Amino acid sequence: MPLPLLGASYATSVFIILPISFVIYYVGWIIYCRTLHPLASIPGPLWPSVSRTWLMYHMYTGKLEVAQRNLHAEYGPVVRVAHNEVSLSEASAIPKIYRTQKPLTKTDFYPTYRPIGISDRPDMFTVTDEVEHANHRRIVNPVYTMTSILKNESAMDECLTWLVKRLGEFADKQEVMDLGRWLEMYLVIICPSGYAYDIVGVVFFGRSFEFLEKGFDHLNYIDAVWTSLPLLTFAAVAPTYMRLFIMGAAVLNPSTLKAVKAAGGITTAALEHTARRRNDSEQENIQRNDLLSQLFRIERQRGAKRDFTHREIALESWGGIIAGADSSSIGMRSVLYNLIKHPGHLAKVLEEIDAAAAAGLLSSPVRQSEAMSLKYTCASIKEAMRVFPPWQIHMPRHAPPEGLQLSGKYIPQGYRVGISPAIVHFDKEVFGPDADDFRPERWLESQERSFAMDKAILGFGAGSRTCIGKNLALAEIHKTVSEVLRHYTFEMSHDRPWKTRNSAFIMQYDITVHVKRRSRK
C-alpha cells in the first residue's frame, strides 16, 4: 500500500526540512540584523543585536545595570541592547529623549506594570498616551506639590519620632542591625522601612500602617512589592508575545505564583484603603490634608467634569504603595551606606548638623525647611542618589516620526531608545573625571556646575514624565537623614560591599551595622 510509505517519507522529510528551515531562517535573521537592519550601524555585541533575550537574561540575574555599564565601556555612548532597542550614556541625550514639549511615546515596556481590577484606565506610570497622561497629571498635580506635602509634616514627624525611638533600642542593646531590613523589610524586632511605608500611610491615607508600632510587615505590603517586581520587570523587557506565556508559567511555579498573588494583594489593598478613607471623609466634619482627602475634594468639586472618579483615586493609592515607599527607602539606604563607607564625608555631615543644632536652627524633629538649609548634608544626599539611584534600568521611548540624532547616530522612527540613571549618572563630561567616586563637594563647587549636573540626574525621571511623587520622596529623605544622624551614627559590622538586585527598583541587602548614640545636640 502506497499510503504508509508516503506517510513515512513525508514524516522523514518534515524532520529534515523543519530543522534546516529554522537554521536558514535564524542565520538569515542574524545576517539581516547585523548588516541590513535600520539599527545595524549601532555598536554592540552579537547577542543583543539579534533578540531581546540579552535584556531578559540580565534582568533575570538582577544585574542589568552592571551589564549595561560594561557594554558602554566597551562600545561607547550608543549601544544596541536588543534588535529594536538602543541605550544611551551621554547626558546630552536626555532633553532629546525625555522632553517636556512633544514628548516621545512610552513603549510597551510600561503597561506590564498596570494594575488589574482598579480602573479601566492606566495609571500615570503605565499610560502610554501622552494626552491622557497630561490630562490626568493636570488634575492631581496640585496634591503633589511640596506645599501640599508639607501640610502633613506633623504627621510625618510622628513616624520620624517612632523611628528615632526604635533606633535607640538597637543602640542600647548593642545589637548588630540589618540596615536594609530597617529601611524596607524589617522583621519582628527590627524596625526598618516600615518607616517609609508608615509615612506613605499617614501622607496618603491619613493613618499609619503601624509597621513601626508592630515591628514587622504585618500587612505583607513590603513582601508583596519585592516578590512581584522581579516577575513584572522580567515580563516587561520580554517581547510582547512572550508575556502571556511568562505570566502563565508563573502560575505553575510556586515561587512565582506567590508573586502573582502578591501583586493582586496590593491591588486589593489600594481599593480597600481608598474605600475606607472615602467613607471616613464623608462622615468627618473636619477638613483633613492627607493626599486622599485632597483627591476626594477634587472628585467632589470637579470630578464629574473631568471624569475623575474613586477608581482613579484608587490608582493613586496603588502607586503610593508600589513606588511611594520604595524610592524613599532605597534613597535613605544609599545615603546612609555611602556616608558610613566614607567616614570623612560623614564627619562633615555630623559637624554641620551639630553646628546648626547648637545655633538653635533645628527643631525636633528636624523640619523640611531646616533640613534643606544644611548644604553639605543636602549635597551628600544628592551625591548618594547620583551614584545609586532608586531606579536603575533605562526608560524606553519610541523615536518620533522624524527620527533622532543621538551621539552621532541616527535612530529611525519607532525604534526604542532609553537612558538608564545607573549609566548617565557617571557621565564624566558632566560630573567630572572622578564621576565614579562618591564626592559631595562636587555639588558645592559652583552654582553653574551644580545646575548642569542637576539636569543630568534621572533618578526621578525627566521631562513631562518626571515622577509625580518626587517631592514626597525628597521630603522623607532629607528629614529622616538629618534627624537620624543628629542622634545616631553607624558602623558597618563587616567589610563586605552590600548586595543588590535590580528589578527596575533596586534592592540593597547585607548592610549590617552597629548603631551608636551621639551626644545630645
Secondary structure, 3 states (H helix, E strand, C coil): CHHHHHHHHHHHHHHHHHHHHHHHHHHHHHHHHHHCCCCCCCCCCHHHHHCCHHHHHHHHHCCHHHHHHHHHHHHCCEEEEECCEEEECCHHHHHHHCCCCCCCCECCCHHHHCCCCCCCCCCCCCCCCHHHHHHHHHHHHHHHCHHHHHHHHHHHHHHHHHHHHHHHHHHHHCCEEEHHHHHHHCCCCCCCCHHHHHHHHHHHHCCCCCHHHHCCCCCCHHHHHHHHHHHHHHHHHCCHHHHHHHHHHHHHCHHHHHHHHHHHHHHHHHHHHHHHHHHHHHHCCCCCCCHHHHHHHHHHHHHHHHCCCHHHHHHHHHHHHHHHHHHHHHHHHHHHHHHHHCHHHHHHHHHHHHHHHHCCCCCCCCCHHHHCCCHHHHHHHHHHHHHCCCECCCCCEECCCCCEEECCEEECCCCEEEECHHHHCCCHHHHCCCCCCCCHHHHCCCHHHHHHHHHCCCCCCCHHHCCCCHHHHHHHHHHHHHHHHHHEEEEECCCCCCEEEECCEEEEECCEEEEEECCCC
